[in-house]
Amino acid sequence: MSSGPWWNSIFDLAGRMKSLYDGTMSLGKRGPEEKQEPIWIEAARLATSAGHPFYERLNRLLAKRGFDAFAESACESFYAKVGRPGLAPGVYFRALLVGYFEGIDSERGIAWRTADSLALRWFLGFELSQSTPDHSTISRTRRLIDVETHRKVFLWVLGMLAEEGLLKGNTVAIDGTTLEANAALRSIVRRDTGETYEEFLQGLARESGIETPTREQLARLDRKRKKKGSNGDWKNPHDPDAQITTMKDGRTHLAHKAEHAVDLETGAVVAVTLQPAAAGDTKTVCETLTQCGEHVREVAIEIEGKGERLNAEGPAELVLDKGYHSNEVLVVLQEVGVRSYCSEPDRGRRKWNGKQEEQTAVYRNRRRIRGERGKRLLRQRGERVERSFAHMYETGGMRRTHLRRHDNIIKRLLIHAGAFNLGLVMRKLCGCGTPRGLQGCPNVLLLFFRILLAAITSAGSKNLRSSVTWSVTSRRSVTPYRLAHLHPNFDTPIF
């Protein structure tokens, strides 16, 4: 037996083991690339997903509202009575919601992301032993279900907003933005003859006396022409609905125009329409306002007695930017009983001979936008409408469309706008409208506590800090300096 406490022997053993370990480590090997998979796997050994808290809460919200039963009843007419079961409508619409929340622009990307993520598998309702839908299944289901059914899903989300008090429908702002089309300018052809752009230039060169023109000669000839990018003369054979226009960044491209009607009191998207890219704002505002009024009317009838009462006659106020200002638009709004708050461009002194009705509408709009309420609504328009553009097309990934033709694109836009509105409901329930926003909550909370701690420290240091002169002695010199000496002071409060 050893003399002394028993733990001395343990310390001696630990010291000898430490002396034997020199800090080196052997190389670990990954193993062969091809290895035989086990035939049987215990269920307890399968990987399980903890689940994303945002998608868990969203799934509970959709289940509580009976979303799957609603989607199946709305899409029942598109499926046969017999045959192999297709993709469930609830799974299809959830997959499109994932496209918004994850910022995925294409259906291939959605299929890959749902197959790769355990949390999204759980959100769609697939187990590990089941295969998630591939992009061809998603695209076939999209082609199978018509636009009106997608609009019904969008209205279902609007009804949820109204029941939660997030839809007023009284003051609405309308604005548009361009979406880059999935088509190239180099592929455009003549509408009358079907010639490509290069073939057309070669024909012009032959008419001018150049039999075998070079590329430099063709470029010089094309540079002198006027209106060479007219949508009346050219089209893209792959996407006839795309039109040549100037994008927000100044590039000329084939594009589409998306127009939003946004509730200024809550920021909800009430309606979204898809227009030709070259169509002027004054030509498209009436269609968007009409759809907005229809949506508000249908939701008001559907939720009667369940939530806040909506104006069944549609919006009473419309806020627009100066691109929508015209005599015709203001007269139409005055006739339908909608008060306009439209920014007026500087057109100088105007003549109103024989235009009494137009003069009255313009002057009334001018008087409203010069008031305090008008200025406030115009500021809110720039904030709320541009926010919907940023969420849907920048972080939402739809600035460039991967689909072609308006019928296909508007289906994706309607569900995208519905996901944006669902984000408003989620923000009210759990404080975050997107999974990435929920991911950033701990950082924001940590930053808040750091700021609070810094404020307490700086406030307390004024009362708890006193200065004393100390000296530091070295072999060569003696350097006096002042060092803060802390001692508690319980007489003076910190705040």
C-alpha positions in Angstrom: 0.0 0.0 0.0 1.2 3.5 -0.8 1.4 6.1 1.8 -0.6 9.3 1.5 -4.0 10.0 0.1 -5.4 7.8 -2.7 -5.7 10.5 -5.2 -1.9 10.9 -5.3 -1.6 7.6 -7.2 -4.2 8.8 -9.7 -2.2 12.0 -10.3 1.0 10.0 -10.7 -0.7 7.7 -13.3 -2.1 10.7 -15.2 1.4 12.3 -15.2 3.0 9.2 -16.7 0.3 8.9 -19.4 0.8 12.6 -20.3 4.5 12.0 -20.6 3.9 9.2 -23.0 1.7 11.3 -25.3 3.8 13.6 -27.6 0.8 15.4 -29.3 1.0 13.3 -32.6 -2.0 11.8 -34.2 -2.4 9.1 -36.8 -4.0 9.8 -40.2 -7.7 8.9 -40.4 -8.9 7.5 -43.7 -12.3 8.0 -45.3 -12.5 4.5 -46.6 -13.2 3.1 -50.1 -15.6 5.0 -52.4 -17.6 1.9 -53.2 -18.8 0.1 -50.2 -21.6 -2.4 -49.8 -24.8 -0.9 -48.3 -26.5 -2.8 -45.5 -29.5 -4.8 -46.6 -31.5 -4.2 -43.4 -31.5 -1.0 -41.4 -33.1 -0.6 -38.0 -35.7 2.1 -37.9 -34.1 3.5 -34.7 -30.9 4.0 -36.6 -32.4 6.2 -39.3 -31.5 9.9 -39.3 -34.3 12.1 -38.1 -34.7 15.8 -38.7 -35.1 18.1 -35.8 -37.3 20.2 -38.1 -37.0 23.9 -38.9 -39.1 25.8 -36.3 -40.4 28.2 -39.0 -41.7 25.4 -41.2 -43.1 23.5 -38.2 -45.1 26.6 -37.2 -46.2 27.2 -40.8 -47.3 23.5 -41.2 -49.4 23.8 -38.0 -51.0 27.0 -39.2 -51.9 25.4 -42.6 -53.2 22.2 -40.9 -55.3 24.3 -38.5 -56.9 26.2 -41.3 -57.6 23.0 -43.3 -55.3 23.9 -46.3 -54.9 20.4 -47.6 -58.7 19.7 -47.7 -59.2 23.0 -49.4 -56.5 22.4 -52.1 -57.8 18.9 -52.8 -61.4 20.1 -53.2 -60.3 22.9 -55.5 -58.2 20.7 -57.7 -60.4 17.6 -57.7 -61.7 18.3 -61.3 -58.2 18.1 -62.8 -57.6 14.5 -61.6 -59.1 11.3 -63.0 -61.2 8.9 -60.8 -58.9 5.9 -61.5 -55.2 5.5 -62.2 -51.9 6.1 -60.4 -52.2 8.8 -57.7 -50.5 12.0 -58.8 -48.8 14.7 -56.7 -51.1 15.8 -53.9 -52.2 19.4 -54.4 -51.2 20.3 -50.9 -47.7 19.1 -51.6 -47.5 20.9 -54.9 -48.5 24.3 -53.4 -46.1 23.7 -50.5 -43.3 23.1 -52.9 -44.0 26.5 -54.5 -44.1 28.1 -51.1 -40.6 26.7 -50.5 -39.5 28.5 -53.7 -40.4 31.9 -52.1 -39.1 31.1 -48.6 -35.8 29.7 -49.8 -35.3 32.1 -52.7 -35.3 29.5 -55.4 -36.2 30.6 -58.9 -36.6 27.4 -60.9 -38.6 24.2 -60.4 -35.5 22.2 -60.7 -34.0 24.0 -57.8 -37.1 23.4 -55.7 -37.0 19.7 -56.5 -33.3 19.5 -55.6 -33.7 21.5 -52.4 -36.6 19.5 -51.1 -34.8 16.2 -51.8 -31.7 17.5 -50.0 -33.2 19.0 -46.8 -34.6 16.8 -44.1 -36.6 19.8 -42.7 -38.3 20.4 -46.1 -39.0 16.7 -46.5 -40.9 16.9 -43.2 -42.6 20.1 -44.4 -43.9 18.4 -47.6 -44.8 15.3 -45.7 -42.2 12.8 -47.0 -40.4 10.2 -45.0 -36.8 9.1 -45.6 -37.9 6.0 -47.4 -40.0 8.0 -49.8 -38.9 9.9 -52.9 -39.7 13.6 -53.1 -41.2 14.9 -56.4 -38.8 15.7 -59.2 -39.0 18.8 -61.4 -41.0 17.1 -64.1 -43.7 16.1 -61.7 -43.9 19.6 -60.3 -44.0 21.2 -63.8 -46.6 18.6 -65.0 -48.8 19.4 -62.0 -48.5 23.2 -62.8 -49.6 22.6 -66.3 -52.5 20.4 -65.1 -54.0 23.0 -62.7 -55.3 26.2 -64.3 -54.7 29.8 -63.4 -58.1 30.3 -61.6 -57.3 27.5 -59.1 -54.0 29.2 -58.3 -55.9 32.4 -57.8 -58.3 30.5 -55.4 -55.3 29.6 -53.3 -54.1 33.2 -53.3 -57.6 34.3 -52.2 -57.6 31.6 -49.5 -54.5 33.2 -48.0 -56.1 36.7 -48.3 -59.0 35.3 -46.3 -56.6 34.2 -43.6 -55.1 37.7 -43.6 -58.5 39.3 -43.2 -59.4 37.0 -40.2 -56.1 37.9 -38.6 -56.8 41.7 -39.1 -54.0 42.1 -41.6 -56.2 43.1 -44.6 -58.1 46.4 -44.7 -58.7 46.9 -48.4 -59.5 50.6 -48.1 -56.3 52.4 -49.2 -54.3 50.6 -52.0 -51.2 51.5 -53.9 -50.3 50.1 -57.4 -46.9 50.0 -59.0 -45.1 47.7 -61.5 -41.7 46.3 -62.1 -40.0 44.3 -65.0 -39.1 40.6 -64.8 -36.4 39.3 -67.1 -37.8 36.7 -69.5 -36.4 33.3 -70.2 -35.6 34.3 -73.8 -32.6 35.8 -75.6 -32.6 38.8 -78.0 -30.4 36.9 -80.4 -33.3 34.5 -81.0 -35.9 37.0 -82.1 -37.5 36.7 -85.6 -39.6 38.8 -87.8 -43.4 38.6 -87.2 -44.2 38.8 -90.9 -41.5 36.6 -92.6 -39.9 34.7 -89.8 -36.4 35.8 -90.7 -33.8 36.0 -88.0 -32.1 39.3 -87.2 -28.9 38.5 -89.1 -30.9 37.3 -92.2 -32.9 40.5 -92.1 -29.7 42.6 -92.0 -28.1 40.6 -94.9 -31.2 41.3 -97.0 -30.9 45.0 -96.3 -27.2 44.9 -97.3 -28.0 43.2 -100.6 -30.7 45.8 -101.3 -28.0 48.5 -100.7 -25.6 46.9 -103.2 -23.4 44.8 -100.8 -23.6 41.2 -102.0 -21.3 39.6 -99.3 -21.3 41.9 -96.3 -18.9 41.4 -93.5 -19.9 41.6 -89.8 -18.5 45.2 -89.6 -20.6 46.3 -92.5 -23.7 44.7 -91.0 -23.1 46.4 -87.7 -22.6 49.8 -89.4 -25.8 49.3 -91.4 -27.7 48.3 -88.3 -26.4 51.3 -86.3 -28.0 53.8 -88.7 -31.5 52.3 -88.6 -34.2 53.7 -86.4 -36.8 51.7 -84.3 -34.8 48.6 -84.9 -36.2 46.9 -81.7 -39.9 47.4 -82.3 -42.1 44.8 -80.7 -44.5 45.2 -83.6 -41.9 43.8 -86.0 -40.1 41.3 -83.8 -40.9 38.4 -81.5 -39.2 35.5 -79.7 -40.4 32.2 -81.1 -39.9 30.4 -77.7 -41.8 33.0 -75.7 -44.1 35.1 -77.8 -45.4 37.0 -74.7 -42.0 38.4 -73.9 -41.4 41.9 -75.2 -38.3 44.1 -75.8 -37.9 46.7 -73.1 -35.4 48.6 -71.0 -34.8 47.0 -67.6 -34.4 48.9 -64.3 -30.6 48.7 -64.6 -30.6 50.2 -68.2 -30.1 46.9 -70.1 -32.3 46.1 -73.1 -33.9 42.7 -72.7 -36.9 40.6 -73.3 -39.1 40.9 -70.3 -42.5 40.9 -68.7 -44.2 43.4 -66.4 -45.6 42.5 -63.0 -48.0 44.9 -61.3 -48.9 44.8 -57.6 -51.8 46.2 -55.7 -50.7 46.6 -52.0 -52.7 47.4 -48.9 -51.0 50.5 -47.5 -52.3 49.9 -44.0 -50.8 46.4 -43.6 -48.4 45.9 -46.6 -50.4 42.8 -47.9 -50.4 42.1 -51.6 -54.1 42.3 -52.6 -53.6 41.6 -56.3 -50.8 40.8 -58.8 -51.1 40.9 -62.6 -48.8 40.1 -65.4 -48.7 42.6 -68.3 -46.7 43.0 -71.6 -43.4 44.6 -70.7 -43.9 47.5 -73.2 -47.4 48.4 -72.0 -47.6 51.8 -70.4 -48.6 52.2 -66.7 -51.7 54.2 -67.7 -52.9 51.2 -69.9 -52.5 48.5 -67.2 -53.6 50.2 -64.0 -57.3 49.6 -64.7 -57.0 45.9 -64.9 -55.0 45.7 -61.7 -57.4 47.9 -59.9 -60.4 45.8 -61.1 -58.8 42.6 -59.9 -58.0 44.2 -56.6 -61.6 45.2 -56.1 -62.8 41.7 -57.0 -60.4 40.1 -54.6 -61.5 42.4 -51.7 -65.2 41.8 -52.5 -64.8 38.0 -52.6 -62.8 37.9 -49.3 -65.4 40.3 -47.7 -68.2 37.9 -48.6 -66.2 34.8 -47.5 -65.2 36.0 -44.1 -68.4 37.8 -43.2 -68.8 37.5 -39.4 -65.3 35.9 -38.9 -63.1 38.9 -38.7 -62.9 42.6 -39.3 -65.4 43.9 -41.8 -64.0 44.8 -45.2 -65.3 47.3 -47.8 -67.3 45.0 -50.1 -67.2 47.7 -52.8 -63.4 47.6 -53.1 -60.7 50.2 -52.4 -61.8 53.7 -51.7 -58.4 55.3 -52.2 -55.7 54.7 -54.7 -52.0 55.9 -54.4 -49.9 56.0 -57.6 -46.6 57.4 -58.8 -46.2 60.0 -61.6 -45.9 57.3 -64.3 -49.7 56.6 -63.9 -50.7 60.3 -64.1 -52.9 61.1 -67.1 -56.2 62.8 -67.7 -58.0 59.5 -68.7 -56.9 57.6 -65.6 -57.9 60.4 -63.2 -61.3 60.8 -64.9 -62.0 57.0 -64.7 -61.1 56.9 -61.0 -63.4 59.9 -60.4 -66.2 58.1 -62.2 -65.9 54.9 -60.2 -65.7 56.8 -56.9 -62.0 56.2 -56.0 -60.0 59.0 -54.5 -56.7 59.3 -56.3 -53.3 60.3 -54.8 -51.2 60.4 -57.9 -47.9 62.2 -58.1 -48.1 64.8 -60.8 -45.1 65.4 -63.2 -44.1 68.9 -64.1 -45.9 69.6 -67.4 -45.8 73.4 -67.2 -48.9 75.5 -67.7 -51.7 73.5 -69.3 -54.7 74.5 -71.5 -58.1 73.2 -70.5 -60.3 74.4 -73.4 -63.2 72.0 -73.7 -61.8 69.7 -71.0 -63.8 70.7 -67.9 -64.1 67.1 -66.6 -60.4 66.4 -67.0 -59.5 69.7 -65.3 -61.7 69.0 -62.3 -60.2 65.5 -61.8 -56.6 66.8 -62.1 -57.1 69.8 -59.8 -58.8 67.6 -57.1 -55.9 65.1 -57.3 -53.4 68.0 -57.0 -55.2 69.4 -54.0 -55.1 66.0 -52.2 -51.4 65.2 -52.8 -50.4 68.6 -51.4 -52.1 67.9 -48.1 -50.5 66.2 -45.1 -52.4 62.9 -45.7 -51.4 62.8 -49.3 -47.7 63.3 -48.6 -47.9 60.6 -46.0 -49.6 58.1 -48.3 -47.0 58.8 -51.1 -44.2 58.1 -48.7 -45.9 54.8 -47.6 -46.4 53.8 -51.2 -42.6 54.0 -51.8 -42.1 51.9 -48.7 -44.8 49.2 -48.9 -44.9 48.5 -52.6 -41.1 48.4 -53.1 -40.9 46.1 -50.1 -43.1 43.6 -51.8 -40.9 43.8 -54.9 -37.8 43.2 -52.9 -39.2 40.2 -51.0 -40.7 38.5 -54.1 -38.2 39.2 -56.8 -34.9 39.9 -55.1 -34.7 37.7 -52.1 -37.5 35.6 -53.4 -35.5 34.8 -56.6 -38.1 35.7 -59.2 -36.4 38.6 -60.9 -35.6 36.4 -63.8 -38.4 34.0 -64.8 -37.5 30.4 -65.7 -41.0 29.8 -67.1 -42.4 31.0 -70.5 -45.7 32.4 -71.5 -47.9 34.5 -69.2 -50.2 31.6 -68.2 -47.3 29.7 -66.6 -45.6 32.7 -65.1 -48.7 34.1 -63.4 -49.3 30.8 -61.6 -46.0 31.0 -60.0 -46.5 34.7 -59.2 -49.8 34.1 -57.5 -48.4 31.5 -55.1 -45.3 33.7 -54.6 -47.5 36.6 -53.5 -49.5 34.2 -51.3 -46.3 33.1 -49.6 -45.4 36.8 -49.1 -48.8 37.3 -47.4 -48.2 34.1 -45.3 -45.0 35.7 -44.1 -47.1 38.6 -42.7 -49.2 36.1 -40.7 -46.1 34.3 -39.5 -44.5 37.6 -38.5 -47.6 38.4 -36.4 -47.6 34.9 -34.8 -43.9 34.3 -34.2 -42.2 37.5 -35.0 -40.4 36.4 -38.2 -41.8 36.2 -41.8 -39.1 34.0 -43.3 -36.9 31.1 -42.2 -33.8 33.3 -42.7 -35.4 36.0 -40.5 -36.0 33.4 -37.7 -32.4 32.3 -38.1 -31.2 35.8 -37.5 -33.3 36.3 -34.3 -30.6 34.9 -31.9 -28.1 37.3 -33.4 -30.4 40.2 -32.9 -31.2 39.2 -29.4 -27.5 38.8 -28.6 -26.8 42.3 -30.1 -29.6 43.7 -27.9 -28.1 42.2 -24.8 -24.6 43.5 -25.7 -26.0 47.0 -26.3 -27.9 46.8 -23.0 -24.7 45.6 -21.2 -22.7 48.4 -22.7 -25.2 51.0 -21.7 -25.3 49.7 -18.1 -21.5 49.6 -18.0 -21.1 53.1 -19.3 -23.8 54.5 -17.0 -22.4 52.7 -14.0 -18.8 53.7 -14.7 -19.6 57.3 -14.2 -20.7 56.6 -10.6 -18.3 53.7 -9.7 -15.1 54.9 -11.2 -12.5 57.0 -9.3 -9.0 57.8 -10.5 -5.9 57.2 -8.4 -2.3 57.9 -9.3 -0.1 54.8 -9.3 3.5 54.3 -10.2 5.2 51.6 -12.3 8.8 51.0 -11.3 11.2 49.4 -13.7 14.9 49.0 -13.7 15.5 52.0 -15.8 12.8 54.5 -15.1 9.8 55.3 -13.0 6.7 56.2 -15.0 3.7 57.6 -13.2 0.3 57.2 -14.8 -3.4 57.3 -13.8 -5.2 54.0 -13.5 -9.0 53.6 -12.9 -9.6 52.1 -9.4 -13.1 50.6 -9.0 -14.9 50.5 -5.7 -18.6 50.1 -5.1 -20.7 53.1 -4.4 -24.1 52.1 -3.1 -25.4 55.6 -2.4 -25.8 56.7 -6.1 -28.1 54.8 -8.4 -26.8 53.5 -11.7 -29.6 55.0 -13.8 
